[in-house]
Amino acid sequence: MTDTNDKGGRKSLSLNKPLEMKKNAGDSGQVRQNISHGRSKTVQVEVRKKRGASPAAGATKTTVSAKPSAAKKTLSVKKNTATASSKETASDPNLLTQDEKSARAAALLLAKKQQEEQQKLDALKAEEEAKRAEEEAARKRIEEKEKKEKERAAKRRSPEERRRAEEEEAKRLLEEAAAAKEAQAAKHREKAKAKPQAEEPKRTTAPRVAKTSARPDSGNTGGEVEDTGRDRTGVRKKVAKPSRGNEERPSGARRGADDQRRRSGRLTIGDALNDRGPKQRSLASIKRARKKQQMQPEDLPQKVYREVTIPEVISVQELANRMSERVVDVVKALMKLGIMATPPQTIDADTAELIVTDLGHTPKRVAASDVEIGLGGDDEEDTDENMVPRAPVVAIMGHVDHGKTSLLDAMRKTDVAAGEAGGITQHIGAYQVKLKSGDTITFLDTPGHEAFTAMRMRGAQVTDVVILVVAADDSVMPQTIEAIKHAKAAEVPIIVAINKCDKPGANPDKVRQELLQHEIFVEEMGGDVLSVEVSALQGTGLDKLQEAIMLQAEILELKANPDRSAQGSVVEAKIETGRGMVATILVKRGTLRIGDNFVAGPAYGKVRALLDYRGNQVEEAGPSIPVEVLGIQGTPEAGDEFVVTENEAKAKEIAEYRQQVAKEKKVTATARGSIEQMFTAIQEGTADELPVVIKADVQGSAEAISASLEKLATDEVKVNVLLSAVGGITESDVNLAAASNAMIIAFNTRANKQAREAASAKGIDIQYYSVIYNVIDDIKAMLSGMLAPTLREDFLGYAEIREVFNISKVGKIGGCMVTEGTVKRGAKVRLLRDDVVIHEGTLATLKRFKDEVKEVKSGMECGMAFENYHDIQVGDFIECFEVVEVAREL
């Protein structure tokens, strides 16, 4: 069939028969290729084996012949021989001759030996590689350490020495790079020599089959032949191309100039120097070096060494600023000591001292508490020439309602007790009484309620004499004993004033006898303690009491130096409308004047005005004179030391230090409490808290209320005082209470309009009190309501099972006789068998005949069934009881 196209009717070129490759049966290496127009061509087919395949053991070695036909025939004959031999051997192994067996055994033994040697070589090579890697890592660590040491030493050198050191370092690096390169080349040469020797035994047992025929003298030992073209004489050159699996490019061999591939791996110093030549200094560096050489020694910047003040804790940045050093240098110095710190972090004084010494400066250690050194003129000694007599400070202490304030009023001829809420003193009062003889006595009236223990203790610490007031009709009471302990702890003399001697049931002798139990020996009992029988209501015995006080003051020889800066104690602190914080100060020594700067605990300020106990303004106050001070910034605590300072900055610095100390103590206490609370919650369960905000008129009352409420705490309930402060209730107090769902306790204070509106809008309860008893009682009632009720079990009766009835769809029902008490439906029951509790649950049904009843009394029969329990037997007893909840109280 002939195909034509449209171009002149000419035949188009086409293949009538497709190309075929016919394989002759006699020769597996040649095939016949048929082409169009009856042409054919015989093609030699190259037979290749898979790479890496090794002939079977015992196979005849294949040789490469000079002529292709000879090689082909030899290969075919030897293959047929090996195949026939293997078939014969497989069919009958006894056909092998003794020599063949010996040759096969020797070949197997040699192969096994070579395999073991190869494994040993691999193990030795792996061990050498690991050892070499370890040595290399150690060498790198040593080099890095030496490099760091040299960098540190270089920083201390002059520019010329640094330049010389850099040149020597570069020269050393060049020499090391050349030596490394030479060692690498020698290593590759040794490896190239050792490789053919190592591969030679492999060819004896696993010879390679040539992939292409080559001349024996061409130097090709089994690899592929690469045709590289013809030389000048026209002879084609053939170069043996190394096999991929047997030979590799050496790791350190450099590529040729015609290799355009990019460099891979890390660029070392040696490679960089070899590629670019020796490194030269920049022009700017040379100019800087010349400029330094031209400068005179006096023109060079000189380092300034300073005396560095080091506190207990200092930040790295602040330490660098005090030394005028770079922060980087300080951080590096810390790293030498093994401390990794950033500029904002703080270090202790010992570490800072080491850094300062290392950088050449002089350290000066100071503590934060050093700000109080010299406070109050402690280094000043009062001489006898400067000392003048002062009035005694007397504290009146005793049990509540024993007439302390009434006795003081009788001596002052005033009626202070009428203005006290509830007839008790809520805070410490300081007054002065001038006697007919012209002598003056300063009195401190302390509360007698048990909540004011701390206030009584402070009153005993700042006084010279304690008057212990005991009612003749009530004798010694708990607060009387507590006052005695405070007076003994303060080591001040005691004068016993037996009050209310005008009452019919008064018995002063009983009071003296009971005081003996507490080691108070009055003169009437042979002791040295003065006792005076007085009556504040009738005014009898007051003159004897005043004489006893003055006698005791003469014995004590009370003197003070008024010509120095004032020093005293804070008796009370409160906030007054229009005047701010007002503190009652009792001056111990020196003279306090208007304009003096002072510090009182965490508060400081400047004296703006002085008021005496009558409210009159005074210019100054000497020893043993109580005055009210205006101009305080902060809230001093009752009992804090009041000291006049040289200037306001000193007072402020001391106050800030004390505030920081107080804050740290509070944080530490809070953290410790949190840990303790965590373990308590794990073991005993979390206690319910009643959050409160306390605002009082004076600091002492707020402190007493807070301490009293905290004493009410138990393992289950407690009071959490969120805020205890002085002054009226503000809107911020209401917000604090709203955030914690707390109640506000106002003691002798009131809320302003904004606070009342905010409290009404947020539903905050504000409780107003004027007597501390009422505060404690109300809070105790609230805590009692928070307590979980006690479950009490009340016995009802017993019933004996006489018969057991099994009813379908219902279960077992016991026919019972009530033997004792009453059995009620819905009550708790216990099933007793041989006086052992078998089951405890609830009655499901209680019937009399066919009727459901509420209760069955003793001596009557009934039917009983348990809820979800049916294992009952004749003779069992049923105990019936009720669980009653009982409210608990603190």
Secondary structure, 3 states (H helix, E strand, C coil): CCCECCCCCCECCCCCCCCEEEECCCCCCEEEEECCCCCEEEEECCCCCCCCCCCCCCCCCCCCCCCHHHHHHHHHHHHHHHHHHHHHHHHCHHHCCHHHHHHHHHHHHHHHHHHHHHHHHHHHHHHHHHHHHHHHHHHHHHHHHHHHHHHHHHHCCCHHHHHHHHHHHHHHHHHHHHHHHHHHHHHHHHHHHHHHHHHHHHHHHCCCCCCCCCCHHHCCCCCEEEEEEECCCCCEEEEEECCCCCCCCCCCCCCCCCCCCCCCCCCCHHHHHHHHCCCCCCHHHHHHHHHHHHCCHHHCCCCCCCEEEECCEEEHHHHHHHHCCCHHHHHHHHHHCCCCCCCCCEEEHHHHHHHHHHCCCEEEECCHHHHHCCCCCCCCCCCCCCCEECCCEEEEEECCCCCHHHHHHHHHCCCCHHHCHHHCCCCCEEEEEECCCCCEEEEEECCCCHHHHHHHHHHHHCCCEEEEEEECCCCCCHHHHHHHHHHHHHCCCEEEEEECCCCCCCCHHHHHHHHHCCCCCEHHHCCCEEEEECECCCCECHHHHHHHHHHHHHHHCCEECCCCECEEEEEEEEEECCCEEEEEEEEEECEEECCCEEEECCEEEEEEEEECCCCCEECEECCCCEEEEEEEECCCCCCCEEEEECCHHHHHHHHHHHHHHHHHHHHHHHHHHHHHHHHHHHHCCCCEEEEEEEEECEHHHHHHHHHHHHCCCCCCEEEEEEEEEECCECHHHHHHHHHHCCEEEEECCCECHHHHHHHHHHCCCEEEECCHHHHHHHHHHHHHHHCCCEEEEEEEEEEEEEEEEEECCCEEEEEEEEEEEEEECCCEEEEEECCEEEEEEEEEEEEECCEECCEEECCCEEEEEECCECCCCCCCEEEEEEEEEECCCC
